[in-house]
Amino acid sequence: MPGFELDQSNAPIYEALETFRNMRVVPFDVPGHKRGRGNPELTRFLGQQCVGIDVNSMKPLDNLCHPISVIHEAEDLAADAFGAEHAFLMVGGTTSAVQSMVLAVCKQGDEIILPRNVHRSVINALVLCGAIPVYVNPDVDKRIGISLGMQREKVRKAIEEHPNAVAVFVNNPTYYGVCSDLRAIVDMAHEAGMLCLADEAHGTHFYFGENLPVSAMAAGADMSSVSMHKSGGSLTQSSFLLAGPNVNEGYIRQIINLTQTTSASYLLMSSLDISRRNLALRGKRIFEQVCEMANYAREEINQIGGYYAFGKELINGDSVFDFDPTKLSVHTLDLGLAGIEVYDILRDDYDIQIEFGDLGNILAYLSIGDRVQDLERLVSALAEIRRLFKKDPTGMLSQEYIEPDVVLSPQNAFYSKKVSLPLEQTLGRVCAEFVMCYPPGIPVLAPGEKVTDEILQYIGYAKEKGCSMTGPTDPHINNLNVVI
């Protein structure tokens, strides 16, 4: 973080692009559409304002791989706004930020302590670097069937049993809004000489709102990946990687440059710049309104009957240390409907697109662009769905988390000799690829894990209910690659 006060009303990338737009520079560089002239159909679709600033890196606009002017200034402003020592603009989504965090601290054979209910990007990074996961199985709420946070005692035990681990990784929050005791976990990690990394894909607003769970930087974490495009208002695929004082800025930049594009989109970077300014100047008021809308919707949905829109009452001081009130998560099984079934009905019959539905819950993602009238439409639709579609819930599967049986490291399994077998013939074999419902993108199976009967039942049930299953080379998930 710079040692002088920065003006958060500035947006240096945006301002440089506006200056550039007015210069009428003749383009003999890429991209080949030449400010949209070469692709009029695209220009009509996106607009001249947009394609006119889809430009290549050049001296007046800086370069994301080695920023020294306007991008560097934008990163300093972001670090200041988020309370970080350093901030990096990421144009490969939070996936690239998460992978950069892991690759920056782990090498082949290193152990990293993490919950199993992580996004697939974390395990992807382990495939790339060869690190060994030490899973802390999250607590589970059996009533609503969701995985929660990490219990402090389980983290302490993992640290004691694996003293050579290099880092502890934490979700802050989970997709459902559940937060672990981040400050305590950071302290435990640091006392053991380990770093603490946080996936804050769903926690951008923690940095700007009031009465929200603690942010990773405020808790003393060493790095955090922030999906600015989720709740912060920037364009899809734009994120920040935040870093504290205990990590080397130059080395992190080198790690980022191993995988991030050398042709960074100025549309994405300017959206980060403008959105950071917006939240720095108006975030407190914005997220106060978001919280009010979410609490209103929870109350209305819980009055319908049959639904359970859960919130802060889940807090137990440990595996649910805190809860993100902006997350409108709703349990649906008491209606005899899987979450994915309600998701489909809302989209197909009511033209309402929510974030995701799983076996027992739906999530309506609220952020800076939502309106009360839209929430009222959602509440009305849910009431009508209850009236029209409610059925006997007997025999419905609710469990979202299955404890893994890890046999090989993700890297060894992924790159092993493998054979494709019909799903029903894989029982007891070691999986060599991913299987997950997306969203949320938390693997049901990851490379190196044994295929169990419970997992096969889950996959079959999820397919039957219409969950979007992804990961395997077989798009229909009738076959699965297993280690020979």
Buried (B, 14 or more C-beta within 10 A) or exposed (E): BEEEEBEBEBBBBBBBBEEBBEEEEEBEEEBEBBBBEEBEEBBEEBEEEEBBBBBEBEEBBBBBBEBEBBBBBBBBBBBBBBBBBBBBBBBBBBBBBBBBBBBBBBEEEBBBBBBBBBBBBBBBBBBBBBBBBBBBBBBBBEEBBBBBBBBBEBBBEBBEEBEEBBBBBBBBBBBBBBBBBBBBBBBBBBEBEBBBBBBBBBBBBBBBBEEBBBBBBBBBBBBBBBBBBBBBBBBEBBBBBBBBEEBEBEEBBEBBBEBBEEEBBBBBBBBBBBBBBBBBBEBEEBBBBBBEBBBBBBEBBBEBEBBBBBBEEBBEEBBBBBBBBBBBBBBBBBBBBBBBBBBBBBEEEBEBEBBBBBBBBBBBBBBBEBEEEBBEBBBBBBBBBBEEBBEEBEEBBBBBBBEBEBBBBBBBBBEBEBBBBEBEEBEEBBBBBBBBBBBBBBBBBBBBBBBBEEBBEBBBBBBEBEBBBBBBEBEEBEBBBBBE
